[in-house]
């Protein structure tokens, strides 16, 4: 989360109501394949004797499911999925999102709960049969080899991700904590040159561990979570010594 733990409540101001719907796993997997292709299906809401009826129809292009077992095969997912509507009850549920900058936003309050279930059909029963067969297979099994393995496998001394981790760990180890006053002097000196810094630049300047640096920054600085200088640090008003032209930088 952001340094100040602020939440964007624009969704609450717009009184956005959202539905909380439980869907089958295969359906969500098929939706991920539709990235960039347009619609994943159609939602139909109608009234029958004053009672709401909701159903979802899967796009025809997304009904093909490839199963990988002893041999690859294709099955078709059911298209029709009626909803079973449920009340929210005495609960207050909301939907939140988090962006790449760790900013939390309220998208809306849940006004309806529902469960999306496939209509019982021949294609659905075939799909369930394959799923049950896959789950019943043992995770490990022994196999007798007809001939000796002659492939040459060259062992890797160390994998790339291990080398990268060790490198980062070594760099962190070099950043021993300096005296707090010494770090403050470096920070004040940096902020005399520029008003705003992101945490990465301050780590490069002070050569201090991130957690330790943030502890000191919270005493003298302000973390901007929005505006032109979002995700940057600046000094608190009582510590600022900028030139007038630098304030508009």
Secondary structure, DSSP 8 states (H G I E B T S, - for coil): --TT--EE-HHHHTT-EEEEEE--HHHHHHHHTTTTT---EEEEEEEETTEEEEEEEE-GGG-EEEEESSSEEEEE--SEEEEEEE--TT---EEEEE-TT--EEEEEEEEEEEEEEE---HHHHHHHHHHHHHHHS-S------SS---------SS-HHHHHHHHHHHHHHH-----HHHHHHHHHHHHTT-S-B-HHHHHHHH---HHHHHHHHHHHEEEE-SSTTTTEEEE-GGG----GGGGG-
